[in-house]
Amino acid sequence: MEEGSPLLVYSRRQQRALVERIPNIPVKLGMSYGSPILAEAISKLLAQDITNLVVLPLYPQYSCSTSAAVWDDVAHALKGHRYLPSIRFIRDYATHPDYIFALQQSALNAHWLNIVSLIA
């Protein structure tokens, strides 16, 4: 993509949308396998003296190679910090009704675009 890799572009868009939705809460993007790295994101949040940390891996389903690996990275990033915030780790959300609804809407919109393309 013109702005960079698709994963980073879409992740940044999600971050911006979340910041717009909850403007009084700091939101940082950290990646397991790329830049910006998760440890940097956590350090920036800790520098803001946060008291609660919510970790939302962008993997809808739980897997030891995805979500659990993020947990390992979070624990590693927090090592050595004397002050630790409360942590909420969102392990998975593949069966959450809002996620399923969003997927449904995405599929319906894509289907509608295909029909319009065929007619045009």
C-alpha positions, 0 to 999 in steps of 0.5 A, a space after each residue: 500500500 502507498 502508506 506502508 504494509 497492509 498490516 501496519 496501515 490497517 492496525 494504525 487505522 484501528 488505533 486512530 478509530 479507537 482513539 477517536 472513540 475513547 479520546 481520554 484513554 491512551 492507546 498504543 499500537 505494539 506488534 509481536 513481529 514488527 515495528 512498533 514493537 510491543 515493549 515500546 508501546 508498553 513503555 510509553 504507556 507506563 511513562 504516562 503513569 497508567 494504572 490499568 492496562 488493557 491488552 487486546 491482541 488482534 487475533 480473534 481466536 485463542 491460540 498458543 502461537 498467537 494470543 499466548 505469545 502476546 501474553 509472553 511478550 507483555 510479561 517480558 516487557 513488564 520485567 524490570 518495571 517496579 510499578 505495574 498497572 492492573 492488567 486486563 488481557 482480552 484472550 479471544 473474541 471470535 464468538 462475541 456477538 458484536 464481532 460476528 455482527 461486524 463480520 456479517 456486515 463486512 460480508 454483506 457489504 462485500 457481496 453487495 459490491 460484487 453485485 454492483 460490479 457485475 451490473 456495471 
